[in-house]
């Protein structure tokens, strides 16, 4: 195998600069001088034959090549950390780290209880949680910078998945909203009013499109970024929204929101990971979350589908 022309220290320096987009902050995080970090990154650029940064004083910006290579470098550092975790776990029986991703819905309603019980059982394991849209989590799990993730959207090809729970999306509005006064709500009715959503990049919108059909593209839309902001704006009467039933069940019971007479959309909360065996902490968490379902069980295929769905 060809020996790399760059060093681990150069990779670490580049990743830290990529994370902070700032030479002095990267240097402080690495306990190095700014000159040392600058030199490491320049040596790395020469070694790979690519311009990875655009420099402007102490601030820097990643080039397109830099963004692509930064993700690969994070995966490489994560693989080295897993190797170190494995050795420590063998020596100490209880050690390691866990890098988990979760979509906003999963991070709010599904992941916390799993993490709380996992940390009670394995208090020495260090946790890192990334909250992002499903497409971003799929990409990071595939790249190896995340051990696994909980998502409610489509599973990327090449990942292993286990469905954990159904999650119901419902349409809601303030009780005084005109839609709430209707006994039957059609897509044509919905198109007359403002639709509150997190943003087009979130997987929930594909489900909402299926609920409503072509009328979806005719909505006046307000993007708010997080489902709690969407919930608050809907309670205030700014429009209607599609939200997880778990997020608004208390609001519906108290009369702050009303469920619109539109059939709900049921989607799956799914755990995803790469094929193959990971570090001890990853394997313990995966077994805990999925109830022991694993690659060797024969119930899950490497393309993320169970045999009866293939």
C-alpha positions as CSV (number, residue, x, y, z in Angstrom):
1,X,0.0,0.0,0.0
2,X,1.3,3.5,-0.9
3,X,2.6,5.4,2.1
4,X,0.8,8.7,2.6
5,X,2.8,11.9,2.0
6,X,1.2,13.7,4.8
7,X,1.2,13.3,8.6
8,X,-1.5,12.8,11.2
9,X,-0.6,16.1,12.8
10,X,-1.2,17.9,9.4
11,X,-4.7,16.2,9.2
12,X,-5.5,17.3,12.8
13,X,-4.4,20.9,12.0
14,X,-6.4,21.1,8.8
15,X,-9.6,19.6,10.4
16,X,-9.4,22.1,13.3
17,X,-8.9,25.0,10.9
18,X,-11.8,23.7,8.8
19,X,-14.1,23.6,11.9
20,X,-13.2,27.1,13.2
21,X,-12.3,28.8,9.9
22,X,-9.8,30.7,12.0
23,X,-6.1,30.1,12.4
24,X,-5.7,31.5,15.9
25,X,-8.7,29.7,17.3
26,X,-7.4,26.4,15.7
27,X,-4.0,27.1,17.2
28,X,-5.5,27.6,20.7
29,X,-7.6,24.4,20.4
30,X,-4.5,22.4,19.4
31,X,-2.1,24.1,21.9
32,X,0.1,25.2,19.0
33,X,1.4,28.5,17.7
34,X,-0.4,30.1,14.8
35,X,2.8,29.8,12.8
36,X,2.9,26.0,13.5
37,X,-0.7,25.5,12.4
38,X,-0.3,27.6,9.3
39,X,2.8,25.6,8.4
40,X,1.1,22.2,9.0
41,X,-1.8,23.2,6.8
42,X,0.4,24.4,4.0
43,X,2.5,21.2,4.1
44,X,-0.8,19.2,3.9
45,X,-2.0,21.2,0.9
46,X,1.3,20.6,-0.9
47,X,1.1,16.9,0.0
48,X,-2.3,16.4,-1.5
49,X,-1.7,18.8,-4.4
50,X,-4.9,20.9,-3.8
51,X,-5.7,24.4,-2.5
52,X,-7.9,23.7,0.5
53,X,-8.3,27.2,2.0
54,X,-8.8,30.7,0.8
55,X,-6.9,33.0,3.1
56,X,-7.9,36.4,4.3
57,X,-5.9,37.5,7.3
58,X,-6.5,35.2,10.3
59,X,-9.9,34.2,8.9
60,X,-9.9,31.4,6.3
61,X,-12.6,29.8,4.1
62,X,-12.7,26.3,2.7
63,X,-12.6,25.8,-1.0
64,X,-14.8,23.2,-2.6
65,X,-11.9,20.7,-2.5
66,X,-11.3,21.7,1.1
67,X,-14.9,20.9,2.1
68,X,-14.8,17.5,0.5
69,X,-11.4,16.6,1.9
70,X,-12.4,17.9,5.4
71,X,-15.2,15.3,5.7
72,X,-12.8,12.5,4.6
73,X,-10.3,13.7,7.2
74,X,-12.9,13.7,9.9
75,X,-13.8,10.1,9.0
76,X,-10.1,9.2,9.2
77,X,-9.7,10.8,12.6
78,X,-12.8,9.1,13.8
79,X,-11.5,5.7,12.6
80,X,-8.2,6.3,14.5
81,X,-10.3,7.2,17.6
82,X,-12.3,4.0,17.3
83,X,-9.0,2.0,17.1
84,X,-7.8,3.8,20.2
85,X,-11.2,3.2,21.9
86,X,-11.0,-0.5,21.1
87,X,-7.6,-0.8,22.6
88,X,-8.6,1.0,25.7
89,X,-11.8,-1.0,26.1
90,X,-9.8,-4.2,25.9
91,X,-7.4,-2.9,28.5
92,X,-9.9,-1.3,30.8
93,X,-13.2,-3.1,30.0
94,X,-15.1,0.2,30.1
95,X,-14.0,3.2,28.1
96,X,-14.5,4.8,24.7
97,X,-16.5,7.5,22.9
98,X,-19.7,7.6,20.9
99,X,-20.5,10.0,18.1
100,X,-24.3,10.0,17.4
101,X,-26.4,12.0,15.0
102,X,-30.1,12.8,15.2
103,X,-32.6,14.7,13.1
104,X,-34.4,17.5,15.1
105,X,-37.4,15.4,15.8
106,X,-35.3,12.4,16.9
107,X,-33.1,14.6,19.0
108,X,-36.1,16.0,20.8
109,X,-38.4,13.0,21.3
110,X,-36.5,9.8,20.7
111,X,-32.7,10.1,21.4
112,X,-32.6,11.6,24.9
113,X,-34.2,8.6,26.7
114,X,-31.8,6.2,24.9
115,X,-28.8,8.3,25.7
116,X,-29.8,8.7,29.4
117,X,-30.1,5.0,29.9
118,X,-26.9,4.2,27.9
119,X,-24.8,6.7,30.0
120,X,-26.2,5.2,33.2
121,X,-25.0,1.8,32.1
122,X,-21.7,3.1,30.6
123,X,-20.8,6.3,32.4
124,X,-17.2,6.3,31.2
125,X,-18.2,6.6,27.5
126,X,-17.8,10.1,26.2
127,X,-20.7,11.4,24.1
128,X,-20.9,13.7,21.1
129,X,-24.2,14.4,19.4
130,X,-24.8,16.1,16.1
131,X,-28.3,17.5,15.2
132,X,-28.8,17.9,11.5
133,X,-31.3,17.1,8.7
134,X,-31.6,13.5,7.6
135,X,-29.6,13.9,4.3
136,X,-26.7,15.5,6.2
137,X,-26.7,12.7,8.8
138,X,-26.8,10.0,6.1
139,X,-23.7,11.6,4.5
140,X,-21.8,11.8,7.7
141,X,-22.5,8.2,8.7
142,X,-21.4,7.1,5.3
143,X,-18.2,9.1,5.6
144,X,-17.5,7.6,9.0
145,X,-17.5,10.8,11.0
146,X,-20.6,9.6,12.9
147,X,-20.9,6.1,14.4
148,X,-24.7,6.0,13.8
149,X,-27.8,8.2,13.7
150,X,-31.5,8.4,14.3
151,X,-33.4,9.7,11.4
152,X,-37.0,10.0,10.2
153,X,-36.3,10.3,6.5
154,X,-35.0,8.1,3.7
155,X,-32.0,5.8,4.4
156,X,-29.0,6.4,2.1
157,X,-27.9,3.5,-0.1
158,X,-25.0,1.5,1.6
159,X,-26.2,2.0,5.1
160,X,-27.7,-0.6,7.5
161,X,-31.0,0.4,9.1
162,X,-33.4,-0.7,11.8
163,X,-36.9,0.8,12.1
164,X,-37.4,1.7,15.8
165,X,-40.8,3.4,16.0
166,X,-43.6,4.9,13.9
167,X,-43.9,8.7,14.1
168,X,-47.1,10.4,13.1
169,X,-47.2,13.8,11.3
170,X,-50.5,15.8,11.7
171,X,-51.7,19.1,10.4
172,X,-52.6,21.6,13.1
173,X,-53.7,25.3,13.4
174,X,-54.9,27.7,16.1
175,X,-58.5,27.0,17.1
176,X,-59.5,30.4,15.7
177,X,-57.8,29.8,12.4
178,X,-60.3,29.5,9.5
179,X,-59.1,26.0,8.7
180,X,-60.0,24.9,12.2
181,X,-63.6,25.8,11.6
182,X,-64.0,23.4,8.7
183,X,-65.4,19.9,9.0
184,X,-63.5,18.9,5.8
185,X,-60.2,20.3,4.7
186,X,-59.0,19.8,1.1
187,X,-55.6,20.7,-0.4
188,X,-57.4,23.5,-2.2
189,X,-58.5,25.0,1.2
190,X,-54.9,24.7,2.5
191,X,-53.5,26.5,-0.5
192,X,-55.3,29.7,0.6
193,X,-53.4,30.0,3.9
194,X,-49.8,30.4,5.1
195,X,-47.9,27.2,5.7
196,X,-45.3,27.1,8.6
197,X,-42.4,24.8,8.1
198,X,-38.8,24.2,9.2
199,X,-37.3,24.5,5.7
200,X,-37.2,22.6,2.4
201,X,-34.1,20.6,3.4
202,X,-35.9,18.7,6.2
203,X,-37.2,15.2,5.4
204,X,-40.6,15.9,6.9
205,X,-41.4,18.1,3.9
206,X,-41.3,15.1,1.5
207,X,-44.0,13.4,3.7
208,X,-46.1,16.6,3.8
209,X,-45.9,16.8,0.0
210,X,-47.3,13.2,-0.1
211,X,-50.1,14.2,2.3
212,X,-51.2,17.2,0.3
213,X,-50.1,16.6,-3.3
214,X,-49.4,19.2,-6.0
215,X,-51.1,21.9,-4.0
216,X,-48.0,21.9,-1.8
217,X,-46.1,24.1,-4.3
218,X,-48.8,26.8,-4.2
219,X,-48.5,27.6,-0.5
220,X,-47.4,30.9,1.0
221,X,-44.6,29.5,3.1
222,X,-42.8,30.8,6.2
223,X,-39.5,28.9,7.0
224,X,-38.6,28.9,10.7
225,X,-35.8,26.4,11.0
226,X,-36.9,24.3,14.0
227,X,-40.1,22.6,14.8
228,X,-40.4,24.4,18.2
229,X,-40.4,27.7,16.4
230,X,-43.0,26.3,14.0
231,X,-45.1,25.2,16.9
232,X,-44.9,28.6,18.7
233,X,-45.8,30.5,15.5
234,X,-48.8,28.1,14.9
235,X,-50.0,28.6,18.4
236,X,-49.8,32.4,17.8
237,X,-52.1,32.0,14.8
238,X,-49.6,32.8,12.0
239,X,-50.7,29.8,9.9
240,X,-51.0,26.0,9.8
241,X,-48.2,23.4,10.2
242,X,-47.4,19.8,9.9
243,X,-45.8,18.6,13.2
244,X,-45.1,15.3,14.9
245,X,-48.1,14.3,17.0
246,X,-45.8,13.9,20.0
247,X,-44.7,17.5,19.7
248,X,-48.3,18.9,20.0
249,X,-50.3,16.4,22.0
250,X,-50.3,18.5,25.1
251,X,-51.2,21.7,23.1
252,X,-54.2,19.8,21.4
253,X,-55.4,18.6,24.8
254,X,-55.2,22.1,26.3
255,X,-56.9,23.7,23.4
256,X,-53.9,25.8,22.1
257,X,-54.0,23.9,18.8
258,X,-56.5,22.0,16.8
259,X,-55.9,19.0,14.6
260,X,-57.1,19.6,11.1
261,X,-59.3,16.9,9.4
262,X,-56.6,15.7,7.0
263,X,-55.3,12.1,7.2
264,X,-52.0,11.9,9.0
265,X,-48.8,10.6,7.5
266,X,-46.9,7.9,9.4
267,X,-43.2,7.7,8.9
268,X,-40.6,5.5,10.6
269,X,-38.0,6.6,13.1
270,X,-34.9,4.7,12.0
271,X,-31.4,3.9,13.3
272,X,-28.7,3.9,10.6
273,X,-25.0,2.9,10.6
274,X,-22.4,1.6,8.2
275,X,-22.0,-2.1,7.6
276,X,-19.2,-3.9,9.5
277,X,-18.2,-3.9,13.1
278,X,-17.5,-0.6,14.8
279,X,-15.9,0.3,18.1
280,X,-17.1,-1.2,21.5
281,X,-19.1,1.9,22.4
282,X,-20.8,2.0,19.0
283,X,-21.7,-1.8,19.2
284,X,-23.0,-1.4,22.7
285,X,-25.2,1.6,21.8
286,X,-26.5,0.0,18.6
287,X,-27.4,-3.2,20.4
288,X,-29.1,-1.2,23.2
289,X,-31.1,1.0,20.8
290,X,-32.1,-1.7,18.3
291,X,-32.9,-4.4,20.8
292,X,-30.0,-6.6,19.6
293,X,-30.8,-6.5,15.8
294,X,-27.5,-6.6,13.9
295,X,-25.9,-7.3,10.6
296,X,-25.4,-11.0,11.6
297,X,-29.1,-11.4,12.4
298,X,-30.1,-11.8,8.8
299,X,-33.0,-9.4,9.3
300,X,-31.3,-6.4,7.8
301,X,-29.5,-6.1,4.5
302,X,-26.6,-3.8,3.6
303,X,-28.8,-1.6,1.5
304,X,-30.9,-0.7,4.5
305,X,-34.0,-2.9,3.7
306,X,-35.3,-5.9,5.4
307,X,-35.6,-9.0,3.2
308,X,-39.4,-8.8,3.0
309,X,-39.0,-5.3,1.5
310,X,-36.3,-6.1,-1.0
